[in-house]
Amino acid sequence: MSRLDTHLAPDGHPSPISSQRERERKLAVAPAFHLPRLPGVSLPRKLVISTYYDTTAYDLAHARITLRYRIERGKKAWQLKIPLGDDRQEIEVAGTQANPPDSLRQLLMLYLSHRKLVPVVTLRVWRRGFLVHHGRVPVAEIALDTVAVEKNGGIIQRFCELEIEERQGDEASLRALEQQMREAGASDHDGRPKLFRALSLPAPTPAAQPKPKAPMVAYLQWALTQHVGWLLAHDPGTRLGTEPESLHQLRVATRRLRAVLHTTRPILLPAWVTTLEQELIWLSELLGPARDLDVQIAHFTEESANLDARDRKLLAPFISHLHTQRAAVQQMVISELTGARYVELIRRLQQATQAPSVMESPLTVRDLARREFTKLRKAISRLTPSSSDTALHKIRIKAKRARYAAELARSSVGKPASRFIKSTRAVQDLLGLHQDAIQAERHVRQFLKYSTSVRAGFVAGRMVERQRQRCRNVRKDMKPLFKTLLKRGKKAWG
């Protein structure tokens, strides 16, 4: 782990927080399982004692969040694991305090409110590890765990499992290692974290989409539940601010919620949906500047890597300037996410998943998806080779709405809807590159104001030309994608 931030502990002293992205694969193994021969080094056997904390209703566990106090070879720390897209982020605060530190509780404010955190179970894990190398590169760590579950002073359960955790490898190396473990006798894991197995809790799974003939309100509640859950899952990581993907996913959830309300507006009470949409627009606009800066920091960091050392030095202060801007924006985001307006919005969204304000209507989800496709088709038909960048951006917005509406209707339409969704995603991604290039050119001009040397002007000119080439490439590539999208849309929606 690398240190990423520092918070104040309750005693006023700095409490360092470290964070890392966790990407792993789990397999089930028998107690007699032995690792096959692998390139790398064995790690010393160790005992890890973890006491897990949650509310009495397991609110954290149900949200795929775990909080534990961990003792490993004398090192004591609090560890919080939160969702990060399809992976997880592990956050650690070193210390010996008896209660969860305030810095972690603050990240969980939406889940805890006034609820009390209590120890729910203790796991004693004997771990045998192996660091797998490809050449000199450590690609993954394999952990063979023997777990004893302690509760109320006694051992209530034992089990074994194997974890393959990415280090400097990639998805292909993880898959190859998983196959080797299976050939050695490992089998499918049920996907549950150790805590879930210890407490005999089922793995959290998304609710199934309603049946094709289900009432419209069932589809609406299903979609709202999925997206509100995704938003809540990425709230803690957005507050922490160390992984850009957390804020990105929270913003995606916000955008999807807006799209669902936009699509289903014909069956919703106008006053109810209008105020909810206004608050979601506020949240989206709050997160927008942070997301734009994250995209540009990533882009210019990549640009810098492609420059020679002399030009890289010119770009370094500008990238540092973007980071300073991002830090200032983060403070504003945290301030608003801690405020009453955001908390009230979350309350309303949670209430909406249970009881949205709907009106009687003969419309079906297929009707609503068709309406969004028709809007997209008309917008595409008005495009010309000289259409403005703004027009392309509006096409992207309509493609997103058509895609989200199609996802709502997928179970009632089947494969034609899935194919259409695939096409809208491709168009959305391509036009997203166009929008990113426009934003990048705007930031390049900021760079020019920031650095007035002749050489900086030359470097900026090269970068601007690359952005304009990106835009030209998008315009060249979009026509066949539009053709496929319209063909699949007609087949799905008529």
N, C-alpha and C positions, 0 to 999 in steps of 0.2 A: 504494500500500500504506500501511497505517497501523500504527504500532508497537503491539504488543499485549503483549509480554512481554520480560523481560530475563533472560538466563542468564549464567553466568560462563564465560569462555573459559579454556583451559588455563593461561594466564599469570596468571589471577586477576582480570583486568579484565572489566568488563561487556561482554557481547557481545549487542547488541540483535537480537532476532528480530522480524521483521514477517511478517504473514500476511494472505492474502486468498483469497476464494473465486473460483475460475476457472470461468467458464461460456462455452464457445466452440463454434463449428461450423467444421469443416474442409472444404475443397473442393479438388479437383485442378484445376490450371491448366497450360496450355502456356506455354513461355518467352515467347511473344509476347503473352500476355494483357494487356489494358488495363482498368483500372477504369472503369466507366461514370460519368457525371456524377452527383454526389451532393451533398447539402447538408452543409457542414462545412468542415474545413480539412485541407490536406495536412500530413503530418508529415515532418521532415527524414529523408532517407535515412541509414541507419546500418549499421555492421558489428557483428554480435554473434558473439563467439567463445565456444563452450560446450564444455568437456571433461566428458564423462559418466563417472561412477564407478559401479561395480557389483562384485559378486563374479565370479569366473571362470565360475560357472555361471549368471550373470544372474538371481540370486534376486530382486533388486529389480524388474527389468523384468518378470519373470513375474508379479509381484504388482501390476502397473500402477503401480509407484513409480519415479520417476526422481530422480537426484541429480546435480547438475552444478555445475561452477565456471564462472562466466560473467563475461566481460569486455565491457563496453559503454561506449564513449566514456570510457575511463579508469576507470570504476567497476567494482570487482571485488567479487563476492559469491558465496556458496554458496547454491544454490536446491534445495529439495526439494519434489517434487510428489507428493501422496498422494491416494488416493481419498476422496471425500466424498459418499456416496450415489452418484448418477449423475454428479456433477460431480467436480472435483478442487480441492484446496486447495494453494496455493503458499506455501511458507515460505522466508524469505530471512534469511541471516545475512551481514551486511557483513564484509569482512575480506580479508586477503591471505595467510592461512595456506596452506601448501602441501598440507595434508591436511584431509579433511573434519572440521569442528569437532565436539567431543565432544557439544555440545548436540543436533546432528542425529543423531549415532550413537546417542545414548541413546533417541531416538524410534524407532529402527530395531532395538532390541535383540533382538526376537523373530526378525528376519530375518537378523541378522548373527552373533549368538553370538560365536564365535571366528574367524569368516571374515574375510578381509582384503578391504578395498575397494581396487580398482585402477582406473586410467583405462582405459576400453574403447574410446573413440572421441572424436574432436573434430569439431565441426560449425562451419563458417564460414558465417554466414547474413547475406546482404545483404537488408535489410528496407526496403521502401517502405510507409509507413503513411498511413492517412487516418482522421481522427476525424469520425464521422458525427454531425451535430446534428439535433435536431428543435426548432426555435426556438433557445433558448440551452442546451438540455439535451444533453450528449454521451451518446448512446444506445449507441454501440458503436464499437470501433476495428477497422478492417480492415487486416490485415497481408498484404502480398504478399511472400513469402519465396523467395529463390533460395539453395539450400543446396548447399554443397560438403562432402563427407565426407572427412575426413583420417584415415588410419590408417598407422602405420609410416612416417610422413614423406611419404606421397604421397596424391593425390586418387583415391579409389576409386569415387566415385559422385557424380552431381549430380542434383538434382530441384527442382521448384518446387511450392509449395502456397500456398493462401490460407486465412487464419484470420479469423473474425468473432468478436470477443470482446466480451461484454456489458460495458457501463459502467453507465449509469443507465437503460438500456432494460429491456425485458421479453422474454418468449418470443415474443410476436407481432412485435415489431420485429426480432428476430433472423431469424425466418422470412421476413419481408418482404425483408430485406437478402439473405438466401440466395437467394431467388427472383430478385432483380435480378442477382446474380452469375451465376446459371445462365443467365439470358437473355443475359448478356454473353459466355458461352462457358465458364464453369466447369462442372465435372462432379463426379460422385460421388467422394468420397475413400474409401480403404479403411479409414479409421478408426484407423490406426496412428499413434502419436506419432512424431516425427522420429527418435528413437533407434531405434525398431523398424525403420523403413525403412532407416536407416543400417547396421544390423547384419543386415538381411534376416531379422528375426524375425517370425513370424506374430503377428497380433493376439491377445491373450489372450481367449479366449471360454469361456463356461460349458460344461461337459460336457452333452451331450444327455441328456434323461431316458431311462431304460431303455425297451426295447420292451415292449408290453403283456404279453407272456408271459414276461418276464424273471423270474428267481427273486427272492424277497422281499429277500434280502441285497443284491442289486444296487440296488434302490430305496433301501434303507437307506444304503448307501455313497454313492450319488449325493446324497442329501439332506444327509448329514453333511458331505460334501466342499463343497457349496455354502455351507453355513452356517458351517463352520469358516473357509473362505476369506474370507467376508464379515466375520467377527469379526476375523481377522488384518489385513484391509485397513484397519479403522478403529481398530486399536490405536494407531498412531502419533498420529493426530489426538486420540484420547482423552487420551493422555499430554500433548500440547501444551495442550489445554484451551481453545483460543480459539474453536472452533466447536461449539456445543451438539449439532449434528447428528452429529458423530463419536461422542460417547458414546451418543447415542440409537441409532445404528445398531449399535454394539457390543452394546448391551443387547437390541436386536431379535434379533440373531444368537444371543445367549445364550438368549433366550426360545424361539426357533425350535428350537434344539438340544434344549432341555428338552421341547418339544412332540413332536419326532420320537422321542425316547427314550420318552416317555410312551405314544405311539401304538403303537410297535413293541415295548413291554415284553413282550407275550406270546411273542415269539420270541427274547428276550434272556436270557442267564444272569443270574439275580437278583442275585447278589453283584456282578457286573461293572457292571450298569446302576445299581444302588442307589448305589454309591460315586460313580459319575460324575454321577448326578443331584444328589447332595448337594453336590458341588463346584460344579456349575452354579447351584444355589440360592444358595450362598455368593457367587458372582460377581454374580448378579442382585441380591442384597440389598446388596452393596457399591455397585453403580451406582445403585440406586434413589433414595437421597436426593439425589444430584447431579442426576439426571433430573427429579425433582420440583421442585427449585429452579429448574432451567432453564425448566420450563414456567411456573412462577409468576412468574419475572422477566419472561418474555415477556408474560404476561397483564397484570401490573400496569403494565408499561411502556405497553402498549396502552391500559389503563384511564386512565393518567395523561394520555395524549395527548387523551383525550376530555373532560378536566376543564378548567375555567377556570384561569387563572394562579394565583389565590389557593389553590385546592384542590390544584393540581399541586405547589405548594411543600410542602404537608402530606405528600404521598405520596413526595416525593423522598427524605427520610431513610430511609423504610421500604424503598424499592427499593435504596438504598445498603446497608442492613442485610442484605437478601437476598443482594446481591453479596458482602458480607463472609462470610456463611455459606457461600456457594458456593465461595469461594476456600479456606476451611478444609477443606471436604469434598474439594476437588480435591487438596489435599496428601495426604489420607488415601488417596484413590484411587490416586495415583501411587505412594505407599509400598507399597500392596498389589500393584499391577501390576508392581512391580520385585522382589517377593519370590518365594521358592522355591515357595510354594503355587500361585501363578498360573502360573509357568513349568511346573510339573509338570502342571497341568491342561491347558495347551496341548499338552504332549507327549502326554498321554493322548488328547486329542481328535484330534490328527494320526494317532496310532496307530489310533484307532477308524475313521478313514476308510479305512484299509487292511485292518484285520482286526478287525471287531466280533465280540464273543463271542455267537454265535447258537446256537439250538437248532433241531432239526428241527421243522417245524410245517406243517400243511395250510392254515393261514390265508393269504389273499392280501391285497394292499394295499387292495383294494376292501372286503374284510371288515373291516379295521381302520378304514377311513374310515367305514363304516356304523356301527361301534360308537360312534365319536365323535359322529356325527350323532344317534344314538339318545339318547345322554346329553344332548345339547343340546335335543333335542325334548322330552324328559321335563321338563327344567328349565324350559323355556318354558311347558309345560302347567300347571305349578304356580304360575305368576305370577298375581297378582291386582292390581287397581288400588291396593291398599294395601301391596303388597310393599315390603320395605325396600330401602334403598340398597345394603346388602350383598348382597341377592339379585340385584339388577341387575348388580353387579360380578361375581358368580359366573357369571351368564349371559355376560358379556363374555369371561371366561376360557374358558368352554366353547366360545364362538363361535370364539375364536382357535384352540383345539385342533382343532375341526372343520374350520376353514379349512386349517390346516397339513396335517392328514391328507388332506384332499381334494387339496391340491397334490401330495402324494406319489402319489396314485392318478390324477392327471389323465390321464396318457397311456393308461391302461387303460380310462377311462370316456369321455373326450372332452368334447364341448360341454356336456352336462349338468353335469359336474363344474366346468367353467369358469363356468357361470352360477351354480352354488351358491357358488363361491368369491367371486364378485362380491357376492352377497347377504350372505355372512358378513362380508365387509370393510365393507359399509355398516352392518351392525348393530354391528360392532366400533367403527367410527369414531363412530357416534352415542352409544353407551354410554361411549366414551372422553370425549366432551364432558361427559357426566354426572359421571364420576369427576373430571375436571379442575375442574368447578364446585364439587364437594364439597371438594376440596383447596384451591381458591381461598378458599372461605368460611373454612376453618380458618386460612389465612394472614391473612385480613382480621381475624380475632379477635386474631391476633398483633400486627397493626398497631395495634389498639385498645390493647393493653397497652403498645405501644411509644410511642404518642402519646395523651395523656389529655385533650387540649383538647376543648372542646365542639364546635368545628367539625369536628375529626377524627372525633368520634362520628357527626356528621351524614353526613360523606363515607363512613364505614365502613358506615352503615346503607344508603345508596344502593347501595354495591357488593354488600353481602350480598343485597339484594333482587334485583339483577341475576343473581347466582349462582343464587338460588332460582328465578328465572324461567327460567334456562337449564335447570334440572332439570325444571321443569314442561313446558317445550317438548319435552324428550327423551321424557318419559313420554307426551306426546300423539302424537309422531311415530313411536314405536317399534312400535306395533301393526301398521300396514301393512307395515313392514319384516319383522317376524316372520312375517307371513302369507306374504309372497313367499319368504322363506328356507325355511319349512317345505314349501311347494309345490315349490320347486326341489330341496330335499333329498330329498323323496320320489321325485321323478323320477330323481335321480342314484343313490340308494342303495336305493330300494324300501321 
